[in-house]
């Protein structure tokens, strides 16, 4: 029963994120040290295969959603031509990393070294220093007393942690969650080890009839645990409460107010900090019905685009129209979100500011560099008025 329950939980966890494959060796090790015959008996193998297939059905949502040809489909890998071509092409590509394939172990070595203290800091924020310390005690004691259980948890922590350290995406810290889950039993074992140290003293005091003093030990431990929990809630609850995080909404609407029907928005690469912001703008344009025909140009890593034309266009499709020569000949109305994107290095950008007058909500492309000269894409009168506020891609910008 426990094996089947564990198989159900693990198989369905792939609906959360495919990085759960990193825990497969841990799962197999757990079976090997408990009842290895579960993976050799035909009846149990059939039940396991049935559970895996049942869990895989959750991925039917993707082709069903894609078949509806919706204007907004978050990460839907392209339209649905026919089932076989879809499963063997876009869906397989999506399930094996899709636009994030290049991000897996894609972080430069120097940045990996910088991420190490950041990741340890994120760990400390989750458990606080005392929880961190108790977890380390738990590792030591578990290795001494229950080595098989320790080697169940430690490889899983190591695999997930190594994956996150090299994952080149802006929200890498979210993927530490499995590490936290696997570390929690170690913290609990650390608390148990601490209690074992106190237990002998409590027993001695009880035998001496010093009931009040002996009661103070467990009461004090519980009080300290409660206090630690309250401090953790007080510290971390504001970090997870997103009710006041309205920057995407406010900034996205400010950008959309400056756009016109048929304008283009250049989606930044997946490893850009503005990548998720671009999804918010696309979503707002539909929800508010403010600019539903905004054309989002997806980066090369996302091909096919996550929705149908004309709402989305692949970079390869429109790249010929985004050369300096083509833009001067036929100026597009184009907005970008990440000025550090290498594709915009020769574009002159005008900051679009949020209502606070300080935050940059995005940039309008108003000129390009061609043959060493700046060639405006707007009329002369407007260019003279805005020229001083524009910057090339990669340069520091400020609200005018």
C-alpha positions as CSV (number, residue, x, y, z in Angstrom):
1,X,0.0,0.0,0.0
2,X,2.8,2.4,0.9
3,X,4.7,1.7,-2.3
4,X,1.6,2.4,-4.4
5,X,0.9,5.6,-2.5
6,X,4.5,6.7,-3.0
7,X,4.3,5.9,-6.7
8,X,1.1,7.9,-7.1
9,X,2.6,10.9,-5.3
10,X,5.9,10.7,-7.3
11,X,4.2,10.1,-10.7
12,X,1.8,13.0,-10.3
13,X,4.6,15.3,-9.1
14,X,5.8,15.5,-12.8
15,X,2.8,17.7,-13.4
16,X,4.5,20.3,-11.2
17,X,7.9,20.3,-13.0
18,X,9.9,17.8,-15.0
19,X,12.9,18.4,-12.8
20,X,11.3,15.8,-10.5
21,X,13.2,13.2,-12.7
22,X,16.2,14.1,-10.6
23,X,14.6,12.2,-7.7
24,X,14.1,9.0,-9.6
25,X,17.3,7.4,-8.3
26,X,16.1,8.3,-4.8
27,X,12.8,6.6,-5.5
28,X,14.4,3.5,-6.9
29,X,16.8,3.4,-3.9
30,X,13.9,3.5,-1.5
31,X,12.3,0.6,-3.2
32,X,15.6,-1.3,-3.3
33,X,16.1,-1.0,0.5
34,X,12.5,-1.9,1.4
35,X,11.1,-4.5,-1.1
36,X,13.0,-4.7,-4.4
37,X,10.6,-7.4,-5.6
38,X,8.0,-4.6,-6.2
39,X,9.9,-3.8,-9.4
40,X,10.1,-7.4,-10.6
41,X,6.8,-9.0,-9.8
42,X,4.6,-8.8,-13.0
43,X,1.5,-7.8,-11.1
44,X,3.2,-4.9,-9.3
45,X,4.9,-3.9,-12.5
46,X,1.5,-3.6,-14.3
47,X,0.1,-1.6,-11.4
48,X,3.1,0.7,-11.5
49,X,2.8,1.2,-15.2
50,X,-0.9,1.9,-14.8
51,X,-0.2,4.6,-12.2
52,X,2.4,6.2,-14.4
53,X,0.0,6.3,-17.4
54,X,-2.7,7.7,-15.2
55,X,-0.4,10.4,-14.0
56,X,0.6,11.1,-17.6
57,X,-3.0,11.9,-18.5
58,X,-2.6,15.3,-16.9
59,X,-0.5,16.3,-19.9
60,X,-3.6,15.9,-22.1
61,X,-4.4,19.4,-21.0
62,X,-1.7,20.8,-23.3
63,X,-3.0,19.4,-26.6
64,X,-6.6,19.9,-25.6
65,X,-5.8,23.6,-24.8
66,X,-3.7,23.9,-28.0
67,X,-6.6,22.4,-30.1
68,X,-8.9,25.2,-29.0
69,X,-6.5,27.6,-30.7
70,X,-6.8,30.2,-27.9
71,X,-5.3,33.7,-28.2
72,X,-3.5,33.3,-24.8
73,X,-2.0,30.0,-23.9
74,X,0.9,30.0,-21.4
75,X,3.6,27.8,-22.9
76,X,1.3,25.9,-25.2
77,X,3.8,24.6,-27.7
78,X,2.2,25.7,-30.9
79,X,-1.0,24.8,-32.7
80,X,-2.3,21.2,-33.1
81,X,-1.6,19.9,-36.6
82,X,-2.2,16.1,-36.0
83,X,-1.8,14.0,-32.9
84,X,1.3,12.1,-33.9
85,X,3.2,15.1,-35.3
86,X,2.2,17.1,-32.3
87,X,3.3,14.5,-29.7
88,X,6.6,13.7,-31.5
89,X,7.4,17.3,-32.3
90,X,6.2,20.3,-30.2
91,X,4.9,18.3,-27.2
92,X,8.1,16.2,-27.0
93,X,10.2,19.3,-27.2
94,X,8.2,21.0,-24.5
95,X,8.4,18.0,-22.2
96,X,12.2,17.8,-22.6
97,X,12.9,21.4,-21.7
98,X,11.4,23.5,-24.5
99,X,12.6,27.1,-24.4
100,X,14.6,26.3,-21.2
101,X,16.9,23.6,-22.6
102,X,19.8,26.1,-22.9
103,X,19.2,27.3,-19.4
104,X,19.9,23.8,-17.8
105,X,23.5,24.0,-16.5
106,X,23.7,27.2,-18.6
107,X,24.9,29.6,-15.9
108,X,28.5,30.9,-16.5
109,X,31.0,29.6,-13.9
110,X,31.6,33.0,-12.4
111,X,27.9,33.5,-11.8
112,X,27.7,30.0,-10.3
113,X,30.2,31.1,-7.6
114,X,28.0,34.2,-7.0
115,X,24.9,32.0,-6.7
116,X,26.3,29.8,-4.0
117,X,26.0,32.4,-1.2
118,X,22.7,33.5,-2.6
119,X,21.3,30.0,-2.4
120,X,22.6,29.5,1.1
121,X,20.9,32.8,2.1
122,X,17.6,31.5,0.6
123,X,18.0,28.4,2.6
124,X,18.6,30.4,5.8
125,X,15.5,32.5,5.1
126,X,13.4,29.3,4.9
127,X,14.7,27.7,8.1
128,X,16.4,30.5,10.0
129,X,19.9,29.9,11.5
130,X,18.6,27.6,14.3
131,X,16.7,25.4,11.8
132,X,19.7,25.3,9.6
133,X,21.9,24.2,12.5
134,X,19.4,21.6,13.7
135,X,19.2,20.2,10.2
136,X,23.0,19.8,10.1
137,X,22.8,18.0,13.5
138,X,20.0,15.9,12.0
139,X,22.3,14.9,9.1
140,X,25.1,13.8,11.4
141,X,22.8,11.9,13.8
142,X,20.9,10.2,11.0
143,X,24.1,9.1,9.3
144,X,25.2,7.6,12.7
145,X,21.9,5.9,13.6
146,X,19.8,5.4,10.4
147,X,22.3,5.4,7.5
148,X,19.8,4.0,5.0
149,X,17.3,6.9,5.6
150,X,20.1,9.4,5.4
151,X,21.2,8.1,2.0
152,X,17.6,8.4,0.9
153,X,17.4,12.1,1.6
154,X,21.0,13.4,0.9
155,X,21.3,12.3,-2.8
156,X,17.9,14.0,-3.5
157,X,19.0,17.2,-1.9
158,X,22.4,17.1,-3.7
159,X,20.8,16.4,-7.1
160,X,18.2,19.2,-6.8
161,X,20.7,21.7,-5.4
162,X,23.2,21.1,-8.2
163,X,20.5,21.5,-10.8
164,X,19.4,24.8,-9.3
165,X,22.9,26.2,-9.0
166,X,23.4,25.9,-12.7
167,X,19.8,26.8,-13.9
168,X,20.1,30.0,-15.8
169,X,16.6,31.5,-15.2
170,X,15.6,34.6,-13.2
171,X,13.4,32.7,-10.7
172,X,15.9,29.9,-10.0
173,X,15.3,30.2,-6.2
174,X,11.7,28.8,-6.7
175,X,13.3,25.5,-7.7
176,X,14.9,25.1,-4.3
177,X,11.5,24.0,-3.0
178,X,12.2,20.2,-3.3
179,X,15.5,20.9,-1.4
180,X,13.5,22.5,1.4
181,X,11.1,19.6,1.5
182,X,13.8,17.0,1.7
183,X,15.7,19.0,4.3
184,X,12.7,19.3,6.6
185,X,12.9,15.7,7.9
186,X,16.6,16.3,8.7
187,X,15.6,19.3,10.8
188,X,13.0,17.2,12.6
189,X,15.6,14.5,13.3
190,X,17.9,17.3,14.7
191,X,15.1,18.2,17.1
192,X,14.7,14.6,18.1
193,X,18.5,14.3,18.7
194,X,18.3,17.4,20.9
195,X,15.5,15.8,22.9
196,X,17.4,12.6,23.3
197,X,20.2,14.6,25.0
198,X,17.6,16.2,27.4
199,X,15.6,13.0,27.9
200,X,18.1,11.4,30.3
201,X,18.2,14.5,32.4
202,X,14.4,14.7,32.5
203,X,14.3,11.0,33.6
204,X,16.8,11.6,36.3
205,X,14.9,14.6,37.7
206,X,11.6,12.7,37.6
207,X,13.1,9.8,39.6
208,X,14.3,12.4,42.1
209,X,10.7,13.7,42.4
210,X,11.6,17.1,41.0
211,X,8.5,17.1,38.8
212,X,8.4,20.9,38.2
213,X,12.0,21.1,37.0
214,X,11.7,18.0,34.8
215,X,8.5,19.5,33.2
216,X,10.4,22.7,32.4
217,X,12.7,20.9,29.9
218,X,9.9,19.7,27.4
219,X,7.9,22.9,28.1
220,X,10.9,25.1,27.3
221,X,11.6,23.1,24.2
222,X,8.1,23.5,23.0
223,X,8.1,27.2,23.9
224,X,11.3,27.7,21.9
225,X,9.8,25.9,18.9
226,X,6.7,28.0,19.1
227,X,8.8,31.2,19.3
228,X,10.9,30.1,16.3
229,X,7.8,29.4,14.3
230,X,6.3,32.8,15.2
231,X,9.6,34.6,14.2
232,X,9.6,32.6,10.9
233,X,6.1,33.6,10.1
234,X,6.7,37.3,11.0
235,X,9.8,37.3,8.8
236,X,8.7,35.3,5.8
237,X,4.9,35.9,5.5
238,X,5.5,39.4,3.9
239,X,7.8,37.7,1.4
240,X,5.1,35.3,0.2
241,X,2.2,37.6,0.4
242,X,1.8,38.9,-3.2
243,X,-1.4,40.9,-2.6
244,X,0.5,44.1,-2.8
245,X,2.8,43.1,-5.7
246,X,1.1,45.0,-8.5
247,X,4.2,46.2,-10.4
248,X,3.5,44.0,-13.4
249,X,-0.1,45.2,-13.6
250,X,0.7,48.9,-13.2
251,X,3.7,48.9,-15.4
252,X,2.1,46.7,-18.1
253,X,-1.0,49.0,-18.3
254,X,1.3,52.0,-18.6
255,X,3.1,50.4,-21.5
256,X,-0.1,49.4,-23.2
257,X,-1.5,52.9,-23.0
258,X,1.4,54.1,-25.2
259,X,0.9,51.3,-27.8
260,X,-1.5,51.2,-30.7
261,X,-3.4,48.4,-32.5
262,X,-1.0,46.2,-34.4
263,X,2.1,47.3,-32.6
264,X,4.9,44.8,-31.8
265,X,6.3,43.7,-28.5
266,X,9.7,42.0,-28.4
267,X,9.6,39.2,-25.8
268,X,13.0,38.9,-24.0
269,X,14.9,35.6,-23.7
270,X,13.8,33.1,-21.1
271,X,16.8,33.9,-18.9
272,X,15.9,37.6,-18.8
273,X,14.4,39.2,-15.7
274,X,11.7,40.7,-17.9
275,X,10.6,37.4,-19.4
276,X,7.7,36.8,-17.1
277,X,6.7,40.5,-17.3
278,X,6.1,40.0,-21.0
279,X,3.6,37.3,-20.2
280,X,1.8,39.7,-17.9
281,X,1.5,42.3,-20.6
282,X,0.2,39.8,-23.1
283,X,-2.4,38.7,-20.5
284,X,-3.4,42.3,-19.6
285,X,-3.9,43.1,-23.3
286,X,-6.6,40.4,-23.4
287,X,-8.1,40.8,-20.0
288,X,-8.6,44.5,-20.3
289,X,-9.4,44.2,-24.0
290,X,-7.1,47.2,-24.3
291,X,-4.9,45.9,-27.1
292,X,-5.8,42.3,-28.0
293,X,-4.1,42.6,-31.4
294,X,-0.7,43.4,-29.9
295,X,1.8,41.2,-31.7
296,X,4.2,39.5,-29.4
297,X,7.5,38.4,-31.1
298,X,8.8,35.4,-29.2
299,X,12.6,34.8,-28.8
300,X,14.4,32.1,-30.8
301,X,14.2,29.8,-27.8
302,X,10.4,29.7,-28.0
303,X,9.6,28.3,-31.4
304,X,6.8,27.5,-32.2
305,X,5.3,30.4,-30.4
306,X,2.9,29.8,-27.5
307,X,-0.2,31.0,-29.4
308,X,-1.5,31.5,-32.9
309,X,-0.8,34.3,-35.3
310,X,-1.4,37.3,-35.3
311,X,-1.2,37.3,-31.5
312,X,2.2,35.7,-31.6
313,X,5.0,35.6,-34.2
314,X,8.2,33.7,-34.1
315,X,11.5,35.7,-34.2
316,X,12.6,33.8,-37.3
317,X,9.5,35.0,-39.1
318,X,9.9,38.7,-38.4
319,X,13.7,38.9,-38.0
320,X,14.1,40.0,-41.7
321,X,11.8,43.0,-41.0
322,X,13.8,43.9,-37.9
323,X,17.2,44.6,-39.6
324,X,18.4,48.2,-39.5
325,X,17.8,48.6,-43.3
326,X,14.3,47.1,-43.2
327,X,13.3,49.2,-40.2
328,X,14.5,52.4,-41.9
329,X,12.6,51.5,-45.1
330,X,9.4,50.5,-43.3
331,X,9.5,51.7,-39.6
332,X,7.6,49.4,-37.3
333,X,5.9,50.4,-34.0
334,X,7.9,48.3,-31.7
335,X,8.4,48.0,-27.9
336,X,11.0,46.1,-25.9
337,X,11.3,45.2,-22.3
338,X,14.9,44.3,-21.7
339,X,17.5,46.8,-23.0
340,X,20.3,44.3,-22.3
341,X,18.9,41.9,-24.9
342,X,21.7,41.6,-27.6
343,X,19.1,41.9,-30.4
344,X,18.4,45.6,-29.4
345,X,22.1,46.8,-29.1
346,X,21.8,49.0,-32.2
347,X,18.3,50.3,-31.5
348,X,17.6,53.7,-30.0
349,X,15.2,53.3,-27.1
350,X,12.8,55.8,-25.5
351,X,11.8,54.9,-21.9
352,X,8.1,54.5,-21.3
353,X,7.5,55.4,-17.6
354,X,5.1,54.1,-15.1
355,X,2.7,56.5,-13.2
356,X,5.3,57.0,-10.4
357,X,7.5,58.8,-12.9
358,X,10.6,56.8,-11.9
359,X,10.0,53.2,-12.9
360,X,10.6,52.3,-16.6
361,X,7.7,50.1,-17.8
362,X,9.4,49.4,-21.2
363,X,10.9,51.1,-24.2
364,X,9.7,52.2,-27.6
365,X,12.2,51.8,-30.5
366,X,12.5,55.2,-32.1
367,X,15.7,54.9,-34.1
368,X,18.4,52.5,-35.3
369,X,22.1,52.6,-35.9
370,X,22.9,52.1,-39.6
371,X,26.3,52.5,-41.1
372,X,27.5,54.3,-38.0
373,X,24.7,56.9,-38.0
374,X,21.5,57.2,-36.0
375,X,18.5,56.9,-38.3
376,X,15.2,58.0,-36.7
377,X,12.1,55.9,-37.1
378,X,9.7,58.7,-36.1
379,X,9.0,62.1,-37.7
380,X,11.6,64.9,-37.3
381,X,9.5,67.0,-34.9
382,X,9.1,64.1,-32.4
383,X,12.7,63.0,-32.8
384,X,14.0,66.5,-31.8
385,X,11.7,66.4,-28.8
386,X,12.7,63.0,-27.5
387,X,16.3,62.6,-28.7
388,X,17.9,63.5,-25.4
389,X,15.9,60.9,-23.5
390,X,16.8,58.0,-25.7
391,X,19.6,55.4,-25.2
392,X,21.0,52.5,-27.2
393,X,20.3,49.0,-26.0
394,X,22.6,48.2,-23.0
395,X,22.9,51.8,-21.9
396,X,21.5,53.1,-18.6
397,X,18.2,54.9,-19.1
398,X,16.1,57.2,-16.9
399,X,12.6,58.5,-17.1
400,X,12.6,61.9,-18.9
